Amino acid sequence: MSERMVRCVKLGYEAAGLDKPPFKGELGQKLFENVSKEAWRMWLEHSKMLVNEYRLDMTSPAHQKLWFGECDKYFFGEGSQLPPEFKGGDDKK
């Protein structure tokens, strides 16, 4: 069985698509149709940073809304931004 291919909205080229929508609803379907596995892995890494930096409690509806909003912006908007306080790993001494 060959992999399903999509023209990835994030990468800008054709790549292997997700096996199934990552979650229910309109955004999940939109991601399934337009996002590659590679780009989804990139988002998961980015979203880990968001969860940690914003100290998101993913059981909180407000925090879920923020996370889904950042996901939508990451793929279909202006891009998900790093938190203003985020320093990354480069400045450790």
PETA-V370411 format. One record per pair of residues at least 24 apart in sequence whose ideal C-beta (glycine too) atoms are under 7 Angstrom apart, sorted by the first residue. I is the first residue (numbers start at 1). J is the second residue. D is the distance in whole Angstrom. If there is no record, write none. Layout:
((I;J;D) (I;J;D))
This chain:
((6;33;7) (6;34;6) (6;35;7) (6;36;6) (8;35;6) (8;36;4) (8;39;5) (9;34;4) (9;35;6) (9;75;6) (9;76;7) (10;35;6) (10;39;4) (10;75;6) (11;36;6) (11;38;7) (11;39;5) (27;68;6) (27;72;6) (31;75;7) (35;75;6) (43;71;7) (43;74;6) (46;74;7) (46;80;6) (47;71;7) (50;80;7) (53;83;4) (53;86;5) (54;83;6))
